[in-house]
Amino acid sequence: MKKLVAIVTLISIFMFMLAACGQKPAASTAAEGPLLLGHSATLTGGGALWGQAEQNAIDMEVEKINAAGGVLGRQIKVIRYDNKGDQTEAVNVAKRLIGDGVFAIVGPSQSGTGIAASAVTEAAKLLYV
């Protein structure tokens, strides 16, 4: 299972890198600060095992990408919140991450919380994996 989580995470991060490369940021923000990647994870409750595995995999891959120079010369910074495996909390986390200015959101891994949060990310036209 750990291998599956790692593979899914790698694919997700690769997709984010491609998406970030394809977008043209505004001239005033092109070289400012890190790229903010949102992560909605179940870090507490019944699904915490999955959320903690996601957290570890994402952190390892972001560390590798940043050590190699980041994406287009910008470092990636992960902003992570615990959705507690709850649909309402997952929606709140998605709204909070959008407010934080992330370019994409990874997670949640459970379908119930993911579907609930998708309405928010779709309305914001935000990349959501």
Salt bridges, closest charged atoms under 4 A:
GLU54 OE1 - HIS39 NE2 2.92
ASP59 OD1 - ARG80 NH2 2.74
GLU61 OE2 - LYS64 NZ 3.40
